[in-house]
Amino acid sequence: MTTRTISRTVALAFGALTLWPAAALAQAWPSRTIRMIVPFPAGGGVDYIGRIVGKGLSDRLGQQVAIDNRAGANGIIGLQALVAAAPDGYTIAAASAGPLVINPHIFAKLPYDSLRELTHIANMSTFPYLLVTHPSLPVKNVKELIALAKARPGEITYSSPGTGNGQHLATALFVSMAKVQILHIPYKGNAPSVVAVLSGEAHFTHSSIPSILPHVRAGRVRALGVASAQRIPSLPEFPTVAEAGLPGFEAFGWAGMVGPANMPGDVVQRLNKAIVDTLKQKDTVDRMLADGAVPSPSSPEEFSAYMKSELRKWGDVVKLANIKAE
């Protein structure tokens, strides 16, 4: 064997060794528990979707998926933990428009870049918001709410899960289109925002349907309208906000799955397939639709394109409403 042949053999062997860890990781994955960060408290729309998908991932991948609610700062704390994690497929996050495409427009500095420092795994679900009021507010429809707000400028209050959250922007859009003055009270998460309306501390809110529907059914809040273009087939009793008094109004949230940047491609594809299969399963679809959530699974590439378009759209809303971080 010549010196040149020996050198070439060694080089090829070294190259194979450098490729082996990534290939072995993808082949062996998952061999332990997967952590799913939810950057909001338990009980909200994203948490609801995350738990449904987490159960599906566990069933399909053969490993436990542990939900880690890392709430705070409109999702920043949870997303910061995600980008600091190893990109090995054992840490992922279920996140929404707030931390992914709205925060970049309202915070001067973020500890993450949602386009460059995240792996976009799949879109999962959309959920139109439901406009609900405390029963003591003397209104029974959207027209009466707008009329009351015009008669009492600055006195009517609405809650949100935090400044810049999707529900905040939905109501900011409502206020702008209705041409009313309404006081915003931000809370730290969807659950305390809902509690504020249940207790009468705030007069109304836009909430994800899965988290507010039990309270509507129990009569603890009054539903005035769903913020979708058409009525939801599984919940036909709720008129749209547009037909109930504010033509053209539409606002909905969504939840997608992301991971740290530079995740192995094979791992991303396996996660994506497990998510898509979960969200196409009939009993899952039926359950979500009954709760007012619409399964919207996508490929990684489709989710990336969707996030870019949402980044532009919500940037326009933030500018229109002049929203800044508090």
N, C-alpha and C positions, 0 to 999 in steps of 0.2 A: 504494500500500500504506500503510495507516494505521500510526501508531506502535504501537497495540495489536496489530495483525496481525504487525508485525515482531518485537515482544517475544515473542509466542506462538511464532513460528517459531524464534527463537533458543532459547527454553526447550525446545522439543521436540527440537531438534538437539542441545542440550547433554545432555538426558536420554538420547538414543540413544547418544551418545558414552560416557557413564558406564556404560551397560550393555554396550557392545561388548567390552571386555577379557575379561569372564567368558565371554561367548558365544564369542568367538574362541578362548579357551583350550580350552574344551570341544570345539570343532570341530576344532582342530588337534592335540589330545592323542591319542596320545603322539607326540612328534617327537624324542625322545631316550631314553636309557637310564632305566629305572625302578629305583630302589634299594629292595630289600626287606630291612628290618632283621629279623634273627632275634636276639632278646635272650638267646641261649644259645650255648654252643660248638657247633661242627659235630659231628654224630653222634647227636644226640638225636632224640626223636620229633617235636618242632616243626620242627627243621631238616629232617628227612626229608619232612614234609608241605610245608614251604615250598619245597623244591627241586622237588618234583613239580608243585606249583601254579605256581611260577615258570616252569618249562619250558612249561606250558600257556598262561600269560599271554603269554610271548614268541611262541609259535606263533600265537596268536589276535590279538594286538595289533600284531605286526610290529616290535616293539622288544625289545632285550635287557633281561632282568631280572637285575640283579646282586645276589647274596646278600651281605649285610653282617652277619656275626656279631658283635654288640655284647654280649658276655657280661658278667655281673657283677651282684652285689647282687640276686639273684633276679629278674632282668629289668628292674630299675629303670634301669640305665644305657641300655639299648636304648630303653625307652619314653620316657625323658627326651630322647633324641636325636630321637625321632619327634615329640613335641609341639613341639619347637623348630623343626622343618622347615616350609617353606612348604606350605600346603594346596593344592598344585597338581597332585596326582596322581603326582608323580615320587618321592615317598617314602612307602612303606607299611610295615607290619610284620606278620609272622606271629607271633602271641603265644598264650600258653596261660592257663589258669586262674590260675597263680601270680601273674604280674604284673598281670593284669586284675581278678581278683575275690578273691584271697586277700591280697595285699599290703595292701589298704586296712584289713584287720582286724588286721594284726600290726605295721605301722609307724605310729608316731604322726604322722609327716609324710611325704608323698610329693610329688615334683616334678611330679605329674600327677594328674588326676582321670579315671578310666577311663570314667565315664559322660558327663561334660560336656566333656572336653578331647580326646576321640577321636571320629573318625568310624567307626561300626561298618559294615564293608563286607560281610562274610559269615562265617558259620561254615564250617569246612572239613571237619573230621574229629574223630571220637572214637576213643580207643584204650584199651581196658582194660589195666590194669597186670598184669604177670606177676610173681609172687612167686618169686624164685630164691635159692638158697643156694650157698655155696662147697661143693664136693664133699666136703671134709673134715669138714663138720658132720655128726654122726651122726644124721641124720633123713632120711626118705624121703617124708614127707607132712606136711600141715599139722598134724594131730593130734600127731605126734611133735615138731614144732617147738614147739608150745604147751607140751607136757609138759616138754620140755627147758628152756624158758624159765622155767617154774614151779619146776623143780628147781634152777635156777641163776640166781636173781633178780639182775638187774643185770650179769650176766656176758656175755650174748649181745648182740651189736651189730648195728645196721643202718645202712646208708649211705643218703644222699639227695643230690639235686643242690643242696640248700641249705635253710635254715630257711624254712618257709612254702611251699616248692614243693609242687605237687600230689602228688608221690610221697612227700614227707614226711608230708603230711596223711593219705594213704592208709594209711601204716604206723602213724601215730598213732591212726587209727581202729581198725586191726587190734589194736594194743596195748590200747586201751581195751576193745574187745569181748572180747578173750581174757583180760583181767584179768591181764596179765603185766607185769613190769618189764624193759624192754629199753633199752639205751643207744643214743642217736642220735648218729651221726657225720655232720655236714653237710659236703658238698664244694662246689666251685665249678663246678657243671654236671653234666649227666647222664654224660658220658664219664668223668670222674674217679670218679664214684660207682660206675659199673659196674666200672672198673679196681680199685677197692677190694675188691669182692667177688671178682673174678677172681684177685687176689693173696692173698686170705685176710685182708686187713687189716680187713675187715668181714665178718660172718657171712652176712648176707642183705640183700636190698633188694626194693622194688617198682620195676620198670622198665617203660618203654614197650616193647611187644613188638617193633616194628621195630628198635630199637637193641640188644636183648638176644638175639633169636632166633638169630642166627648163632653166638653163644657156647653157647647151649643145644644146638644141633645138633652142635657140635664137642665137646660133653662138658665144656666148661670151667666150666659152672655147672649146677646141678640145678634144674629147674623143679618147683615144688610145686603151683602152681595159678594160674589166671587169675582176676582180680578182677572178673568180669562175672556177671550174673544167670544166664546160660546159657553152655554151652560155645560156643566160636567154631566155626562150621561148617567153616571152612578149616583149623582147628587142633584137631580133635576129640580128639587124644591128651591134651590138657591138661584136667584136671578143674577145676571152679570151686573157689575157696577155700571157698565155702559148703558144697559137697558133700564137700570133702576134710577138713573139720574145724572150720569156723567159720560155722555157719548164719547167713544174713542179711547176710553181708559182701559189699559191692560197692563198687568204686572205679575210676574211669576218668578219663583226662585228655582234653583236647580242644584243638584249635588253631583259631583264627579269624584273619581278616584285618582289620586296623584301619589308620586313617590319622589325620593331624592333624585337629583340628576344622575345620569350615567348608569342606570340600572341595566343589567344584562338583558338583551333583546328577547331571549327565549323566556326569561322569567316574566317580562312584561306581557308577552303573548299568552302565556299560560294564565296569568292573572286576568287578562282581558277576556279570554275565552270563558273562564269560570264565572266572571261577572255577567257577561252576556247570556250565558246559559241559565244562570240564576234568574235574571230579569225577563227571560222568555218562558219560564216555567209557569204553567197555567195557574196553579194555586197562588203563586207569588203575584202574578199579574192581577188576578181577581182581588186579592187582599189589598194591594196597593191602590187599585182603582176605587175600591169601596171606601178607602180612607182619603181619597182626593189626591193621590200621588200618581203620576203617569210614568211608567217605566220608559226610559229613553236610552237604551244601551247603544254604544258606538264603538268604533275602532279607535285606537290611539291617535291615528292621523285625523280622523273626523273630530275628535275631542280637542285636539290642538287647534284646528281651524275654528271651531266654535268658540274657544276661549279668546282667540284673537278678535273675532267679531264682537263678542261680549265686552271686551276691553274697550273697544271703540264706542259701543252703544252707551255703556254706563258712564264713560267719560263725558259724554254729551249731557247726560242727566245731572251729573255732579256739577258741571259748569252752569247749567240752567238754574239749578236750585241753590247755587253758591254754597255748597256744603264743604266744611273744613273740619278736620279732626279737632276734638275738644281736649 
